[in-house]
Amino acid sequence: MEQEVFKQQVLPLREQLLAYARRLTDNPDDAEDITQEVLLKLWCMRGELTDYKSIPALAVQMTKRLCLNNLKARQRKPANIETDGWALESRAASPYAALEQKDSLHQVTRIIDRLPGLQQTILRMKHIEGLEVEEIATLTGCNPEAVRMNLSRARKKVKELFFKINK
């Protein structure tokens, strides 16, 4: 499916999916995140969308599953998540400082892994892949303001949890 066809067939579903997610989560921020995550997933699988009988039905089902996963995740405590092996170039002056730097990176990585899927994706696209906000907006199918908002939320949450851990 080409980008123009995707814009015509999938992006108009955004408001419907957002309303459905709001009803299921009772949280406008989570509903926005879930809706954007659904659109991102649909964008990533745009090549296979022609295999489905109803793209709107698929989108609604994905929204429902993500909402349920979100509600379940809120009920449990976050598990101990391992780092995904990011490489760290040590610029530290001493072995102690290098170890401290490596530990801090490990903590930040675990915090990022706990973020909601869309925030995690946007944060990685921006800071690891080096994409600009407009590029991320195009890929996720949301507007640049929503990308900035999610990026801001993700950074704020990472900062808050990092300083909470290191008190």
Disulfide bonds with the S-S distance in Angstrom:
none
